[in-house]
Amino acid sequence: MRNASDALVERIYYLENARNEDLFLLKEEISMAGDKLKPINLIKNTIQDVAFIPNIKGNLLSMVLGFGVKWISSRFLGSRL
């Protein structure tokens, strides 16, 4: 009878430790999910994702250069006229 009781106590101890570890991991995952959902992190992650898409990156660079050239041209030609 003593062996069955000891085995039961040992099993309860094991299950309680497993539950505590699972609870700790769950709390960590909830905390990380909360951090990912903060507005500043959403914006930052979106910008990083867009920066790694080759077509968008090239198009964005072309668009910025085009606006820059137009702005410089208008400033240069505007002061000449």
mmCIF file of the N, C-alpha and C atoms, coordinates in Angstrom:
data_MODEL
# 
_entry.id   MODEL 
# 
loop_
_atom_site.group_PDB 
_atom_site.id 
_atom_site.type_symbol 
_atom_site.label_atom_id 
_atom_site.label_alt_id 
_atom_site.label_comp_id 
_atom_site.label_asym_id 
_atom_site.label_entity_id 
_atom_site.label_seq_id 
_atom_site.pdbx_PDB_ins_code 
_atom_site.Cartn_x 
_atom_site.Cartn_y 
_atom_site.Cartn_z 
_atom_site.occupancy 
_atom_site.B_iso_or_equiv 
_atom_site.pdbx_formal_charge 
_atom_site.auth_seq_id 
_atom_site.auth_comp_id 
_atom_site.auth_asym_id 
_atom_site.auth_atom_id 
_atom_site.pdbx_PDB_model_num 
ATOM 1   N N  . MET A 1 1  ? 0.829  -1.191 0.000   1.00 0.00 ? 1  MET A N  1 
ATOM 2   C CA . MET A 1 1  ? 0.000  0.000  0.000   1.00 0.00 ? 1  MET A CA 1 
ATOM 3   C C  . MET A 1 1  ? 0.875  1.258  0.000   1.00 0.00 ? 1  MET A C  1 
ATOM 4   N N  . ARG A 1 2  ? 1.983  1.204  0.649   1.00 0.00 ? 2  ARG A N  1 
ATOM 5   C CA . ARG A 1 2  ? 2.885  2.353  0.729   1.00 0.00 ? 2  ARG A CA 1 
ATOM 6   C C  . ARG A 1 2  ? 3.427  2.720  -0.652  1.00 0.00 ? 2  ARG A C  1 
ATOM 7   N N  . ASN A 1 3  ? 3.727  1.768  -1.481  1.00 0.00 ? 3  ASN A N  1 
ATOM 8   C CA . ASN A 1 3  ? 4.272  2.025  -2.823  1.00 0.00 ? 3  ASN A CA 1 
ATOM 9   C C  . ASN A 1 3  ? 3.249  2.731  -3.698  1.00 0.00 ? 3  ASN A C  1 
ATOM 10  N N  . ALA A 1 4  ? 1.999  2.336  -3.648  1.00 0.00 ? 4  ALA A N  1 
ATOM 11  C CA . ALA A 1 4  ? 0.954  2.960  -4.443  1.00 0.00 ? 4  ALA A CA 1 
ATOM 12  C C  . ALA A 1 4  ? 0.756  4.404  -4.005  1.00 0.00 ? 4  ALA A C  1 
ATOM 13  N N  . SER A 1 5  ? 0.818  4.637  -2.717  1.00 0.00 ? 5  SER A N  1 
ATOM 14  C CA . SER A 1 5  ? 0.667  5.993  -2.183  1.00 0.00 ? 5  SER A CA 1 
ATOM 15  C C  . SER A 1 5  ? 1.834  6.876  -2.608  1.00 0.00 ? 5  SER A C  1 
ATOM 16  N N  . ASP A 1 6  ? 3.046  6.333  -2.533  1.00 0.00 ? 6  ASP A N  1 
ATOM 17  C CA . ASP A 1 6  ? 4.231  7.090  -2.955  1.00 0.00 ? 6  ASP A CA 1 
ATOM 18  C C  . ASP A 1 6  ? 4.176  7.407  -4.448  1.00 0.00 ? 6  ASP A C  1 
ATOM 19  N N  . ALA A 1 7  ? 3.731  6.443  -5.252  1.00 0.00 ? 7  ALA A N  1 
ATOM 20  C CA . ALA A 1 7  ? 3.628  6.647  -6.689  1.00 0.00 ? 7  ALA A CA 1 
ATOM 21  C C  . ALA A 1 7  ? 2.598  7.725  -7.001  1.00 0.00 ? 7  ALA A C  1 
ATOM 22  N N  . LEU A 1 8  ? 1.496  7.717  -6.251  1.00 0.00 ? 8  LEU A N  1 
ATOM 23  C CA . LEU A 1 8  ? 0.455  8.723  -6.459  1.00 0.00 ? 8  LEU A CA 1 
ATOM 24  C C  . LEU A 1 8  ? 0.966  10.115 -6.104  1.00 0.00 ? 8  LEU A C  1 
ATOM 25  N N  . VAL A 1 9  ? 1.662  10.241 -4.991  1.00 0.00 ? 9  VAL A N  1 
ATOM 26  C CA . VAL A 1 9  ? 2.226  11.532 -4.577  1.00 0.00 ? 9  VAL A CA 1 
ATOM 27  C C  . VAL A 1 9  ? 3.237  12.012 -5.612  1.00 0.00 ? 9  VAL A C  1 
ATOM 28  N N  . GLU A 1 10 ? 4.057  11.102 -6.101  1.00 0.00 ? 10 GLU A N  1 
ATOM 29  C CA . GLU A 1 10 ? 5.053  11.464 -7.110  1.00 0.00 ? 10 GLU A CA 1 
ATOM 30  C C  . GLU A 1 10 ? 4.368  11.922 -8.401  1.00 0.00 ? 10 GLU A C  1 
ATOM 31  N N  . ARG A 1 11 ? 3.327  11.251 -8.806  1.00 0.00 ? 11 ARG A N  1 
ATOM 32  C CA . ARG A 1 11 ? 2.595  11.618 -10.032 1.00 0.00 ? 11 ARG A CA 1 
ATOM 33  C C  . ARG A 1 11 ? 1.928  12.981 -9.881  1.00 0.00 ? 11 ARG A C  1 
ATOM 34  N N  . ILE A 1 12 ? 1.345  13.246 -8.716  1.00 0.00 ? 12 ILE A N  1 
ATOM 35  C CA . ILE A 1 12 ? 0.723  14.552 -8.449  1.00 0.00 ? 12 ILE A CA 1 
ATOM 36  C C  . ILE A 1 12 ? 1.774  15.651 -8.518  1.00 0.00 ? 12 ILE A C  1 
ATOM 37  N N  . TYR A 1 13 ? 2.932  15.415 -7.916  1.00 0.00 ? 13 TYR A N  1 
ATOM 38  C CA . TYR A 1 13 ? 4.032  16.380 -7.934  1.00 0.00 ? 13 TYR A CA 1 
ATOM 39  C C  . TYR A 1 13 ? 4.455  16.668 -9.383  1.00 0.00 ? 13 TYR A C  1 
ATOM 40  N N  . TYR A 1 14 ? 4.590  15.590 -10.195 1.00 0.00 ? 14 TYR A N  1 
ATOM 41  C CA . TYR A 1 14 ? 4.982  15.747 -11.589 1.00 0.00 ? 14 TYR A CA 1 
ATOM 42  C C  . TYR A 1 14 ? 3.947  16.566 -12.361 1.00 0.00 ? 14 TYR A C  1 
ATOM 43  N N  . LEU A 1 15 ? 2.684  16.263 -12.178 1.00 0.00 ? 15 LEU A N  1 
ATOM 44  C CA . LEU A 1 15 ? 1.621  16.969 -12.903 1.00 0.00 ? 15 LEU A CA 1 
ATOM 45  C C  . LEU A 1 15 ? 1.523  18.433 -12.486 1.00 0.00 ? 15 LEU A C  1 
ATOM 46  N N  . GLU A 1 16 ? 1.720  18.718 -11.204 1.00 0.00 ? 16 GLU A N  1 
ATOM 47  C CA . GLU A 1 16 ? 1.693  20.112 -10.745 1.00 0.00 ? 16 GLU A CA 1 
ATOM 48  C C  . GLU A 1 16 ? 2.844  20.902 -11.357 1.00 0.00 ? 16 GLU A C  1 
ATOM 49  N N  . ASN A 1 17 ? 4.019  20.295 -11.424 1.00 0.00 ? 17 ASN A N  1 
ATOM 50  C CA . ASN A 1 17 ? 5.172  20.975 -12.030 1.00 0.00 ? 17 ASN A CA 1 
ATOM 51  C C  . ASN A 1 17 ? 4.947  21.207 -13.522 1.00 0.00 ? 17 ASN A C  1 
ATOM 52  N N  . ALA A 1 18 ? 4.377  20.218 -14.199 1.00 0.00 ? 18 ALA A N  1 
ATOM 53  C CA . ALA A 1 18 ? 4.087  20.373 -15.626 1.00 0.00 ? 18 ALA A CA 1 
ATOM 54  C C  . ALA A 1 18 ? 3.068  21.486 -15.836 1.00 0.00 ? 18 ALA A C  1 
ATOM 55  N N  . ARG A 1 19 ? 2.054  21.545 -14.992 1.00 0.00 ? 19 ARG A N  1 
ATOM 56  C CA . ARG A 1 19 ? 1.033  22.598 -15.096 1.00 0.00 ? 19 ARG A CA 1 
ATOM 57  C C  . ARG A 1 19 ? 1.653  23.970 -14.869 1.00 0.00 ? 19 ARG A C  1 
ATOM 58  N N  . ASN A 1 20 ? 2.516  24.078 -13.861 1.00 0.00 ? 20 ASN A N  1 
ATOM 59  C CA . ASN A 1 20 ? 3.166  25.375 -13.584 1.00 0.00 ? 20 ASN A CA 1 
ATOM 60  C C  . ASN A 1 20 ? 4.056  25.811 -14.737 1.00 0.00 ? 20 ASN A C  1 
ATOM 61  N N  . GLU A 1 21 ? 4.759  24.875 -15.343 1.00 0.00 ? 21 GLU A N  1 
ATOM 62  C CA . GLU A 1 21 ? 5.615  25.213 -16.491 1.00 0.00 ? 21 GLU A CA 1 
ATOM 63  C C  . GLU A 1 21 ? 4.760  25.644 -17.683 1.00 0.00 ? 21 GLU A C  1 
ATOM 64  N N  . ASP A 1 22 ? 3.676  24.929 -17.947 1.00 0.00 ? 22 ASP A N  1 
ATOM 65  C CA . ASP A 1 22 ? 2.780  25.301 -19.040 1.00 0.00 ? 22 ASP A CA 1 
ATOM 66  C C  . ASP A 1 22 ? 2.165  26.676 -18.812 1.00 0.00 ? 22 ASP A C  1 
ATOM 67  N N  . LEU A 1 23 ? 1.786  26.970 -17.578 1.00 0.00 ? 23 LEU A N  1 
ATOM 68  C CA . LEU A 1 23 ? 1.207  28.263 -17.242 1.00 0.00 ? 23 LEU A CA 1 
ATOM 69  C C  . LEU A 1 23 ? 2.219  29.383 -17.463 1.00 0.00 ? 23 LEU A C  1 
ATOM 70  N N  . PHE A 1 24 ? 3.464  29.151 -17.065 1.00 0.00 ? 24 PHE A N  1 
ATOM 71  C CA . PHE A 1 24 ? 4.523  30.134 -17.262 1.00 0.00 ? 24 PHE A CA 1 
ATOM 72  C C  . PHE A 1 24 ? 4.727  30.411 -18.760 1.00 0.00 ? 24 PHE A C  1 
ATOM 73  N N  . LEU A 1 25 ? 4.792  29.346 -19.571 1.00 0.00 ? 25 LEU A N  1 
ATOM 74  C CA . LEU A 1 25 ? 4.987  29.513 -21.014 1.00 0.00 ? 25 LEU A CA 1 
ATOM 75  C C  . LEU A 1 25 ? 3.807  30.230 -21.652 1.00 0.00 ? 25 LEU A C  1 
ATOM 76  N N  . LEU A 1 26 ? 2.605  29.920 -21.195 1.00 0.00 ? 26 LEU A N  1 
ATOM 77  C CA . LEU A 1 26 ? 1.414  30.588 -21.721 1.00 0.00 ? 26 LEU A CA 1 
ATOM 78  C C  . LEU A 1 26 ? 1.443  32.080 -21.413 1.00 0.00 ? 26 LEU A C  1 
ATOM 79  N N  . LYS A 1 27 ? 1.838  32.434 -20.191 1.00 0.00 ? 27 LYS A N  1 
ATOM 80  C CA . LYS A 1 27 ? 1.932  33.850 -19.822 1.00 0.00 ? 27 LYS A CA 1 
ATOM 81  C C  . LYS A 1 27 ? 2.973  34.563 -20.668 1.00 0.00 ? 27 LYS A C  1 
ATOM 82  N N  . GLU A 1 28 ? 4.089  33.912 -20.952 1.00 0.00 ? 28 GLU A N  1 
ATOM 83  C CA . GLU A 1 28 ? 5.113  34.519 -21.810 1.00 0.00 ? 28 GLU A CA 1 
ATOM 84  C C  . GLU A 1 28 ? 4.587  34.757 -23.218 1.00 0.00 ? 28 GLU A C  1 
ATOM 85  N N  . GLU A 1 29 ? 3.869  33.774 -23.767 1.00 0.00 ? 29 GLU A N  1 
ATOM 86  C CA . GLU A 1 29 ? 3.323  33.923 -25.114 1.00 0.00 ? 29 GLU A CA 1 
ATOM 87  C C  . GLU A 1 29 ? 2.283  35.034 -25.174 1.00 0.00 ? 29 GLU A C  1 
ATOM 88  N N  . ILE A 1 30 ? 1.462  35.158 -24.151 1.00 0.00 ? 30 ILE A N  1 
ATOM 89  C CA . ILE A 1 30 ? 0.469  36.233 -24.108 1.00 0.00 ? 30 ILE A CA 1 
ATOM 90  C C  . ILE A 1 30 ? 1.157  37.583 -24.051 1.00 0.00 ? 30 ILE A C  1 
ATOM 91  N N  . SER A 1 31 ? 2.225  37.670 -23.279 1.00 0.00 ? 31 SER A N  1 
ATOM 92  C CA . SER A 1 31 ? 2.973  38.923 -23.173 1.00 0.00 ? 31 SER A CA 1 
ATOM 93  C C  . SER A 1 31 ? 3.606  39.291 -24.518 1.00 0.00 ? 31 SER A C  1 
ATOM 94  N N  . MET A 1 32 ? 4.181  38.304 -25.197 1.00 0.00 ? 32 MET A N  1 
ATOM 95  C CA . MET A 1 32 ? 4.803  38.570 -26.502 1.00 0.00 ? 32 MET A CA 1 
ATOM 96  C C  . MET A 1 32 ? 3.746  38.964 -27.525 1.00 0.00 ? 32 MET A C  1 
ATOM 97  N N  . ALA A 1 33 ? 2.586  38.337 -27.482 1.00 0.00 ? 33 ALA A N  1 
ATOM 98  C CA . ALA A 1 33 ? 1.505  38.686 -28.413 1.00 0.00 ? 33 ALA A CA 1 
ATOM 99  C C  . ALA A 1 33 ? 1.033  40.107 -28.148 1.00 0.00 ? 33 ALA A C  1 
ATOM 100 N N  . GLY A 1 34 ? 0.946  40.491 -26.884 1.00 0.00 ? 34 GLY A N  1 
ATOM 101 C CA . GLY A 1 34 ? 0.547  41.853 -26.547 1.00 0.00 ? 34 GLY A CA 1 
ATOM 102 C C  . GLY A 1 34 ? 1.539  42.871 -27.068 1.00 0.00 ? 34 GLY A C  1 
ATOM 103 N N  . ASP A 1 35 ? 2.828  42.543 -26.962 1.00 0.00 ? 35 ASP A N  1 
ATOM 104 C CA . ASP A 1 35 ? 3.857  43.448 -27.479 1.00 0.00 ? 35 ASP A CA 1 
ATOM 105 C C  . ASP A 1 35 ? 3.756  43.591 -28.994 1.00 0.00 ? 35 ASP A C  1 
ATOM 106 N N  . LYS A 1 36 ? 3.469  42.483 -29.685 1.00 0.00 ? 36 LYS A N  1 
ATOM 107 C CA . LYS A 1 36 ? 3.371  42.539 -31.138 1.00 0.00 ? 36 LYS A CA 1 
ATOM 108 C C  . LYS A 1 36 ? 2.165  43.350 -31.595 1.00 0.00 ? 36 LYS A C  1 
ATOM 109 N N  . LEU A 1 37 ? 1.149  43.456 -30.764 1.00 0.00 ? 37 LEU A N  1 
ATOM 110 C CA . LEU A 1 37 ? -0.067 44.166 -31.150 1.00 0.00 ? 37 LEU A CA 1 
ATOM 111 C C  . LEU A 1 37 ? -0.056 45.646 -30.784 1.00 0.00 ? 37 LEU A C  1 
ATOM 112 N N  . LYS A 1 38 ? 1.014  46.114 -30.174 1.00 0.00 ? 38 LYS A N  1 
ATOM 113 C CA . LYS A 1 38 ? 1.116  47.545 -29.874 1.00 0.00 ? 38 LYS A CA 1 
ATOM 114 C C  . LYS A 1 38 ? 1.219  48.302 -31.198 1.00 0.00 ? 38 LYS A C  1 
ATOM 115 N N  . PRO A 1 39 ? 0.550  49.439 -31.313 1.00 0.00 ? 39 PRO A N  1 
ATOM 116 C CA . PRO A 1 39 ? 0.526  50.178 -32.596 1.00 0.00 ? 39 PRO A CA 1 
ATOM 117 C C  . PRO A 1 39 ? 1.908  50.474 -33.169 1.00 0.00 ? 39 PRO A C  1 
ATOM 118 N N  . ILE A 1 40 ? 2.851  50.875 -32.327 1.00 0.00 ? 40 ILE A N  1 
ATOM 119 C CA . ILE A 1 40 ? 4.173  51.220 -32.846 1.00 0.00 ? 40 ILE A CA 1 
ATOM 120 C C  . ILE A 1 40 ? 4.859  49.991 -33.421 1.00 0.00 ? 40 ILE A C  1 
ATOM 121 N N  . ASN A 1 41 ? 4.668  48.832 -32.791 1.00 0.00 ? 41 ASN A N  1 
ATOM 122 C CA . ASN A 1 41 ? 5.278  47.600 -33.306 1.00 0.00 ? 41 ASN A CA 1 
ATOM 123 C C  . ASN A 1 41 ? 4.591  47.137 -34.579 1.00 0.00 ? 41 ASN A C  1 
ATOM 124 N N  . LEU A 1 42 ? 3.281  47.344 -34.694 1.00 0.00 ? 42 LEU A N  1 
ATOM 125 C CA . LEU A 1 42 ? 2.575  47.001 -35.928 1.00 0.00 ? 42 LEU A CA 1 
ATOM 126 C C  . LEU A 1 42 ? 3.105  47.826 -37.094 1.00 0.00 ? 42 LEU A C  1 
ATOM 127 N N  . ILE A 1 43 ? 3.298  49.120 -36.861 1.00 0.00 ? 43 ILE A N  1 
ATOM 128 C CA . ILE A 1 43 ? 3.812  50.010 -37.911 1.00 0.00 ? 43 ILE A CA 1 
ATOM 129 C C  . ILE A 1 43 ? 5.234  49.616 -38.282 1.00 0.00 ? 43 ILE A C  1 
ATOM 130 N N  . LYS A 1 44 ? 6.066  49.392 -37.269 1.00 0.00 ? 44 LYS A N  1 
ATOM 131 C CA . LYS A 1 44 ? 7.465  49.030 -37.512 1.00 0.00 ? 44 LYS A CA 1 
ATOM 132 C C  . LYS A 1 44 ? 7.568  47.722 -38.293 1.00 0.00 ? 44 LYS A C  1 
ATOM 133 N N  . ASN A 1 45 ? 6.786  46.726 -37.909 1.00 0.00 ? 45 ASN A N  1 
ATOM 134 C CA . ASN A 1 45 ? 6.832  45.434 -38.605 1.00 0.00 ? 45 ASN A CA 1 
ATOM 135 C C  . ASN A 1 45 ? 6.322  45.549 -40.031 1.00 0.00 ? 45 ASN A C  1 
ATOM 136 N N  . THR A 1 46 ? 5.307  46.372 -40.246 1.00 0.00 ? 46 THR A N  1 
ATOM 137 C CA . THR A 1 46 ? 4.788  46.561 -41.605 1.00 0.00 ? 46 THR A CA 1 
ATOM 138 C C  . THR A 1 46 ? 5.837  47.217 -42.487 1.00 0.00 ? 46 THR A C  1 
ATOM 139 N N  . ILE A 1 47 ? 6.507  48.223 -41.963 1.00 0.00 ? 47 ILE A N  1 
ATOM 140 C CA . ILE A 1 47 ? 7.562  48.894 -42.738 1.00 0.00 ? 47 ILE A CA 1 
ATOM 141 C C  . ILE A 1 47 ? 8.691  47.922 -43.055 1.00 0.00 ? 47 ILE A C  1 
ATOM 142 N N  . GLN A 1 48 ? 9.072  47.107 -42.080 1.00 0.00 ? 48 GLN A N  1 
ATOM 143 C CA . GLN A 1 48 ? 10.132 46.126 -42.323 1.00 0.00 ? 48 GLN A CA 1 
ATOM 144 C C  . GLN A 1 48 ? 9.702  45.108 -43.370 1.00 0.00 ? 48 GLN A C  1 
ATOM 145 N N  . ASP A 1 49 ? 8.457  44.662 -43.309 1.00 0.00 ? 49 ASP A N  1 
ATOM 146 C CA . ASP A 1 49 ? 7.959  43.704 -44.299 1.00 0.00 ? 49 ASP A CA 1 
ATOM 147 C C  . ASP A 1 49 ? 7.968  44.307 -45.698 1.00 0.00 ? 49 ASP A C  1 
ATOM 148 N N  . VAL A 1 50 ? 7.544  45.549 -45.826 1.00 0.00 ? 50 VAL A N  1 
ATOM 149 C CA . VAL A 1 50 ? 7.503  46.212 -47.131 1.00 0.00 ? 50 VAL A CA 1 
ATOM 150 C C  . VAL A 1 50 ? 8.913  46.416 -47.661 1.00 0.00 ? 50 VAL A C  1 
ATOM 151 N N  . ALA A 1 51 ? 9.855  46.703 -46.787 1.00 0.00 ? 51 ALA A N  1 
ATOM 152 C CA . ALA A 1 51 ? 11.224 46.954 -47.217 1.00 0.00 ? 51 ALA A CA 1 
ATOM 153 C C  . ALA A 1 51 ? 11.870 45.722 -47.842 1.00 0.00 ? 51 ALA A C  1 
ATOM 154 N N  . PHE A 1 52 ? 11.390 44.535 -47.499 1.00 0.00 ? 52 PHE A N  1 
ATOM 155 C CA . PHE A 1 52 ? 11.995 43.314 -48.024 1.00 0.00 ? 52 PHE A CA 1 
ATOM 156 C C  . PHE A 1 52 ? 11.294 42.772 -49.264 1.00 0.00 ? 52 PHE A C  1 
ATOM 157 N N  . ILE A 1 53 ? 10.272 43.456 -49.759 1.00 0.00 ? 53 ILE A N  1 
ATOM 158 C CA . ILE A 1 53 ? 9.610  43.032 -50.990 1.00 0.00 ? 53 ILE A CA 1 
ATOM 159 C C  . ILE A 1 53 ? 10.318 43.742 -52.141 1.00 0.00 ? 53 ILE A C  1 
ATOM 160 N N  . PRO A 1 54 ? 11.004 42.995 -53.009 1.00 0.00 ? 54 PRO A N  1 
ATOM 161 C CA . PRO A 1 54 ? 11.850 43.625 -54.043 1.00 0.00 ? 54 PRO A CA 1 
ATOM 162 C C  . PRO A 1 54 ? 11.113 44.599 -54.952 1.00 0.00 ? 54 PRO A C  1 
ATOM 163 N N  . ASN A 1 55 ? 9.950  44.250 -55.470 1.00 0.00 ? 55 ASN A N  1 
ATOM 164 C CA . ASN A 1 55 ? 9.246  45.139 -56.411 1.00 0.00 ? 55 ASN A CA 1 
ATOM 165 C C  . ASN A 1 55 ? 8.830  46.432 -55.738 1.00 0.00 ? 55 ASN A C  1 
ATOM 166 N N  . ILE A 1 56 ? 8.312  46.340 -54.547 1.00 0.00 ? 56 ILE A N  1 
ATOM 167 C CA . ILE A 1 56 ? 7.870  47.543 -53.841 1.00 0.00 ? 56 ILE A CA 1 
ATOM 168 C C  . ILE A 1 56 ? 9.070  48.413 -53.488 1.00 0.00 ? 56 ILE A C  1 
ATOM 169 N N  . LYS A 1 57 ? 10.154 47.771 -53.077 1.00 0.00 ? 57 LYS A N  1 
ATOM 170 C CA . LYS A 1 57 ? 11.349 48.527 -52.720 1.00 0.00 ? 57 LYS A CA 1 
ATOM 171 C C  . LYS A 1 57 ? 11.880 49.300 -53.924 1.00 0.00 ? 57 LYS A C  1 
ATOM 172 N N  . GLY A 1 58 ? 11.941 48.637 -55.087 1.00 0.00 ? 58 GLY A N  1 
ATOM 173 C CA . GLY A 1 58 ? 12.417 49.297 -56.300 1.00 0.00 ? 58 GLY A CA 1 
ATOM 174 C C  . GLY A 1 58 ? 11.476 50.407 -56.743 1.00 0.00 ? 58 GLY A C  1 
ATOM 175 N N  . ASN A 1 59 ? 10.180 50.136 -56.694 1.00 0.00 ? 59 ASN A N  1 
ATOM 176 C CA . ASN A 1 59 ? 9.194  51.144 -57.091 1.00 0.00 ? 59 ASN A CA 1 
ATOM 177 C C  . ASN A 1 59 ? 9.224  52.343 -56.148 1.00 0.00 ? 59 ASN A C  1 
ATOM 178 N N  . LEU A 1 60 ? 9.365  52.078 -54.881 1.00 0.00 ? 60 LEU A N  1 
ATOM 179 C CA . LEU A 1 60 ? 9.415  53.161 -53.901 1.00 0.00 ? 60 LEU A CA 1 
ATOM 180 C C  . LEU A 1 60 ? 10.646 54.028 -54.127 1.00 0.00 ? 60 LEU A C  1 
ATOM 181 N N  . LEU A 1 61 ? 11.777 53.399 -54.387 1.00 0.00 ? 61 LEU A N  1 
ATOM 182 C CA . LEU A 1 61 ? 13.007 54.141 -54.648 1.00 0.00 ? 61 LEU A CA 1 
ATOM 183 C C  . LEU A 1 61 ? 12.860 54.987 -55.912 1.00 0.00 ? 61 LEU A C  1 
ATOM 184 N N  . SER A 1 62 ? 12.281 54.412 -56.961 1.00 0.00 ? 62 SER A N  1 
ATOM 185 C CA . SER A 1 62 ? 12.068 55.166 -58.208 1.00 0.00 ? 62 SER A CA 1 
ATOM 186 C C  . SER A 1 62 ? 11.138 56.346 -57.973 1.00 0.00 ? 62 SER A C  1 
ATOM 187 N N  . MET A 1 63 ? 10.080 56.131 -57.211 1.00 0.00 ? 63 MET A N  1 
ATOM 188 C CA . MET A 1 63 ? 9.123  57.190 -56.939 1.00 0.00 ? 63 MET A CA 1 
ATOM 189 C C  . MET A 1 63 ? 9.779  58.323 -56.151 1.00 0.00 ? 63 MET A C  1 
ATOM 190 N N  . VAL A 1 64 ? 10.560 57.978 -55.139 1.00 0.00 ? 64 VAL A N  1 
ATOM 191 C CA . VAL A 1 64 ? 11.227 59.000 -54.326 1.00 0.00 ? 64 VAL A CA 1 
ATOM 192 C C  . VAL A 1 64 ? 12.228 59.770 -55.179 1.00 0.00 ? 64 VAL A C  1 
ATOM 193 N N  . LEU A 1 65 ? 12.992 59.063 -56.000 1.00 0.00 ? 65 LEU A N  1 
ATOM 194 C CA . LEU A 1 65 ? 13.953 59.747 -56.877 1.00 0.00 ? 65 LEU A CA 1 
ATOM 195 C C  . LEU A 1 65 ? 13.238 60.653 -57.879 1.00 0.00 ? 65 LEU A C  1 
ATOM 196 N N  . GLY A 1 66 ? 12.120 60.176 -58.417 1.00 0.00 ? 66 GLY A N  1 
ATOM 197 C CA . GLY A 1 66 ? 11.356 60.990 -59.365 1.00 0.00 ? 66 GLY A CA 1 
ATOM 198 C C  . GLY A 1 66 ? 10.849 62.266 -58.727 1.00 0.00 ? 66 GLY A C  1 
ATOM 199 N N  . PHE A 1 67 ? 10.289 62.145 -57.514 1.00 0.00 ? 67 PHE A N  1 
ATOM 200 C CA . PHE A 1 67 ? 9.818  63.348 -56.817 1.00 0.00 ? 67 PHE A CA 1 
ATOM 201 C C  . PHE A 1 67 ? 10.973 64.283 -56.484 1.00 0.00 ? 67 PHE A C  1 
ATOM 202 N N  . GLY A 1 68 ? 12.115 63.690 -56.135 1.00 0.00 ? 68 GLY A N  1 
ATOM 203 C CA . GLY A 1 68 ? 13.284 64.513 -55.818 1.00 0.00 ? 68 GLY A CA 1 
ATOM 204 C C  . GLY A 1 68 ? 13.772 65.287 -57.014 1.00 0.00 ? 68 GLY A C  1 
ATOM 205 N N  . VAL A 1 69 ? 13.829 64.626 -58.155 1.00 0.00 ? 69 VAL A N  1 
ATOM 206 C CA . VAL A 1 69 ? 14.278 65.290 -59.384 1.00 0.00 ? 69 VAL A CA 1 
ATOM 207 C C  . VAL A 1 69 ? 13.282 66.382 -59.775 1.00 0.00 ? 69 VAL A C  1 
ATOM 208 N N  . LYS A 1 70 ? 11.987 66.086 -59.695 1.00 0.00 ? 70 LYS A N  1 
ATOM 209 C CA . LYS A 1 70 ? 10.974 67.097 -60.027 1.00 0.00 ? 70 LYS A CA 1 
ATOM 210 C C  . LYS A 1 70 ? 11.071 68.296 -59.091 1.00 0.00 ? 70 LYS A C  1 
ATOM 211 N N  . TRP A 1 71 ? 11.283 68.051 -57.815 1.00 0.00 ? 71 TRP A N  1 
ATOM 212 C CA . TRP A 1 71 ? 11.361 69.139 -56.848 1.00 0.00 ? 71 TRP A CA 1 
ATOM 213 C C  . TRP A 1 71 ? 12.591 70.008 -57.115 1.00 0.00 ? 71 TRP A C  1 
ATOM 214 N N  . ILE A 1 72 ? 13.730 69.329 -57.350 1.00 0.00 ? 72 ILE A N  1 
ATOM 215 C CA . ILE A 1 72 ? 14.964 70.075 -57.631 1.00 0.00 ? 72 ILE A CA 1 
ATOM 216 C C  . ILE A 1 72 ? 14.813 70.858 -58.938 1.00 0.00 ? 72 ILE A C  1 
ATOM 217 N N  . SER A 1 73 ? 14.218 70.247 -59.954 1.00 0.00 ? 73 SER A N  1 
ATOM 218 C CA . SER A 1 73 ? 14.025 70.926 -61.240 1.00 0.00 ? 73 SER A CA 1 
ATOM 219 C C  . SER A 1 73 ? 13.131 72.142 -61.071 1.00 0.00 ? 73 SER A C  1 
ATOM 220 N N  . SER A 1 74 ? 12.041 71.990 -60.336 1.00 0.00 ? 74 SER A N  1 
ATOM 221 C CA . SER A 1 74 ? 11.121 73.120 -60.159 1.00 0.00 ? 74 SER A CA 1 
ATOM 222 C C  . SER A 1 74 ? 11.794 74.217 -59.370 1.00 0.00 ? 74 SER A C  1 
ATOM 223 N N  . ARG A 1 75 ? 12.587 73.867 -58.396 1.00 0.00 ? 75 ARG A N  1 
ATOM 224 C CA . ARG A 1 75 ? 13.279 74.897 -57.605 1.00 0.00 ? 75 ARG A CA 1 
ATOM 225 C C  . ARG A 1 75 ? 14.323 75.603 -58.474 1.00 0.00 ? 75 ARG A C  1 
ATOM 226 N N  . PHE A 1 76 ? 15.064 74.815 -59.275 1.00 0.00 ? 76 PHE A N  1 
ATOM 227 C CA . PHE A 1 76 ? 16.119 75.390 -60.103 1.00 0.00 ? 76 PHE A CA 1 
ATOM 228 C C  . PHE A 1 76 ? 15.519 76.227 -61.232 1.00 0.00 ? 76 PHE A C  1 
ATOM 229 N N  . LEU A 1 77 ? 14.538 75.687 -61.930 1.00 0.00 ? 77 LEU A N  1 
ATOM 230 C CA . LEU A 1 77 ? 13.934 76.411 -63.051 1.00 0.00 ? 77 LEU A CA 1 
ATOM 231 C C  . LEU A 1 77 ? 13.043 77.547 -62.551 1.00 0.00 ? 77 LEU A C  1 
ATOM 232 N N  . GLY A 1 78 ? 12.446 77.365 -61.410 1.00 0.00 ? 78 GLY A N  1 
ATOM 233 C CA . GLY A 1 78 ? 11.597 78.418 -60.853 1.00 0.00 ? 78 GLY A CA 1 
ATOM 234 C C  . GLY A 1 78 ? 12.402 79.647 -60.490 1.00 0.00 ? 78 GLY A C  1 
ATOM 235 N N  . SER A 1 79 ? 13.624 79.468 -60.008 1.00 0.00 ? 79 SER A N  1 
ATOM 236 C CA . SER A 1 79 ? 14.439 80.615 -59.642 1.00 0.00 ? 79 SER A CA 1 
ATOM 237 C C  . SER A 1 79 ? 15.048 81.276 -60.883 1.00 0.00 ? 79 SER A C  1 
ATOM 238 N N  . ARG A 1 80 ? 15.123 80.549 -62.001 1.00 0.00 ? 80 ARG A N  1 
ATOM 239 C CA . ARG A 1 80 ? 15.663 81.107 -63.239 1.00 0.00 ? 80 ARG A CA 1 
ATOM 240 C C  . ARG A 1 80 ? 14.640 81.967 -63.972 1.00 0.00 ? 80 ARG A C  1 
ATOM 241 N N  . LEU A 1 81 ? 13.367 81.656 -63.778 1.00 0.00 ? 81 LEU A N  1 
ATOM 242 C CA . LEU A 1 81 ? 12.342 82.377 -64.534 1.00 0.00 ? 81 LEU A CA 1 
ATOM 243 C C  . LEU A 1 81 ? 12.002 83.697 -63.954 1.00 0.00 ? 81 LEU A C  1 
# 
